[in-house]
Amino acid sequence: MNISQAAQRAGLTAKALRYYESIDLLVPQRNPNGYREYSQSDVATLQFIQRARACGFTVEEVRELLALYRNPGRRSHDAKVLVEEKLLQVEQQLESLRAMRSSLRGLADACAGDDSPKCGILDHLASGE
């Protein structure tokens, strides 16, 4: 199948397919005329990549996951370690977001939001207190 057909089946854009090829996550066959020829296996790989990216994995992490997926001698332990590391990162990001939300809530509460020039938000940001 051609790039547009593969992109449609994978739920991606042709630009994304070209990008994944440029970083060697996917290597489609080439016809004698130079056009890319995608197989059903390529589409499955693209869907794997898409699902991994949707889970927040970086390109390099996806590369590691794909290497494990393609390795029949893999150990599930290795995949679990990658997922647990990503989970820890997400939990740290959530904690950081909760702290940010608390700070923003405090800033919003410090300002009357009326026509007065006095603004607790600006005062706080200016003084750092």
Contacts in CASP RR format, 6 or more apart in sequence:
PFRMAT RR
TARGET T0000
AUTHOR 0000-0000-0000
METHOD contacts of the structure
MODEL  1
MNISQAAQRAGLTAKALRYYESIDLLVPQRNPNGYREYSQSDVATLQFIQ
RARACGFTVEEVRELLALYRNPGRRSHDAKVLVEEKLLQVEQQLESLRAM
RSSLRGLADACAGDDSPKCGILDHLASGE
1 9 0 8 1.000
1 37 0 8 1.000
1 38 0 8 1.000
1 39 0 8 1.000
1 43 0 8 1.000
2 35 0 8 1.000
2 36 0 8 1.000
2 37 0 8 1.000
2 38 0 8 1.000
3 14 0 8 1.000
3 17 0 8 1.000
3 18 0 8 1.000
3 36 0 8 1.000
3 38 0 8 1.000
4 14 0 8 1.000
5 38 0 8 1.000
6 17 0 8 1.000
6 28 0 8 1.000
6 36 0 8 1.000
6 38 0 8 1.000
6 42 0 8 1.000
6 43 0 8 1.000
6 46 0 8 1.000
7 13 0 8 1.000
7 14 0 8 1.000
7 16 0 8 1.000
7 17 0 8 1.000
9 43 0 8 1.000
10 17 0 8 1.000
10 43 0 8 1.000
10 46 0 8 1.000
10 47 0 8 1.000
10 50 0 8 1.000
11 46 0 8 1.000
11 47 0 8 1.000
11 50 0 8 1.000
12 46 0 8 1.000
12 50 0 8 1.000
17 26 0 8 1.000
17 28 0 8 1.000
17 36 0 8 1.000
17 38 0 8 1.000
17 46 0 8 1.000
20 26 0 8 1.000
20 46 0 8 1.000
20 49 0 8 1.000
21 27 0 8 1.000
21 28 0 8 1.000
21 36 0 8 1.000
23 59 0 8 1.000
25 45 0 8 1.000
25 49 0 8 1.000
25 59 0 8 1.000
25 62 0 8 1.000
25 63 0 8 1.000
25 66 0 8 1.000
26 42 0 8 1.000
26 45 0 8 1.000
26 46 0 8 1.000
26 49 0 8 1.000
28 36 0 8 1.000
28 37 0 8 1.000
28 38 0 8 1.000
28 39 0 8 1.000
28 42 0 8 1.000
29 36 0 8 1.000
29 37 0 8 1.000
29 38 0 8 1.000
29 39 0 8 1.000
30 36 0 8 1.000
30 37 0 8 1.000
31 37 0 8 1.000
45 66 0 8 1.000
48 65 0 8 1.000
48 66 0 8 1.000
48 69 0 8 1.000
49 62 0 8 1.000
49 66 0 8 1.000
52 61 0 8 1.000
52 62 0 8 1.000
52 65 0 8 1.000
52 66 0 8 1.000
53 62 0 8 1.000
55 86 0 8 1.000
56 86 0 8 1.000
56 90 0 8 1.000
57 65 0 8 1.000
57 82 0 8 1.000
57 86 0 8 1.000
61 82 0 8 1.000
61 86 0 8 1.000
64 82 0 8 1.000
65 79 0 8 1.000
65 82 0 8 1.000
68 74 0 8 1.000
68 78 0 8 1.000
68 79 0 8 1.000
68 82 0 8 1.000
107 120 0 8 1.000
107 121 0 8 1.000
107 124 0 8 1.000
107 125 0 8 1.000
108 121 0 8 1.000
110 120 0 8 1.000
110 121 0 8 1.000
110 123 0 8 1.000
110 124 0 8 1.000
111 119 0 8 1.000
111 120 0 8 1.000
111 121 0 8 1.000
112 118 0 8 1.000
112 119 0 8 1.000
113 119 0 8 1.000
END
